[in-house]
Amino acid sequence: MAKKKKINVVYSTNPDFAYSTDRDGEANTLPPAQQNLKVWLDKKQRGGKVVSLIQGFVGTNDDLKSLASDLKSLCGVGGSAKDGEIIIQGDHRDKIVEHLNKKGYGAKKAGG
């Protein structure tokens, strides 16, 4: 999960002042062999409904959404992808881990 840095904006009367940040924007997507994904079973703040939660993806939002779309079609359910996490409706951990390992991702089940 990528945390956003708080940026303090400074006011300057200097007309030549140029505000700059140290952010690079989105991280480049790591190859599947270097990804370390964890697949959790989660039902917190979801009205008792169970979801499979994939965490640890490092890369662009487009690649994250592409992987999420692939997993949603594999399981035949809905879900979402944001903030480096993929949420798949229902308990599909075994199917997801098997599929990710076939594609070359470092994935394993986590939690109880």
Secondary structure, DSSP 8 states (H G I E B T S, - for coil): --------------TT--------SS-----GGG-EEEEEEE-TTTTT--EEEEE---S-HHHHHHHHHHHHHHHTS-EEEETTEEEEES--HHHHHHHHHHTT-EEEE---
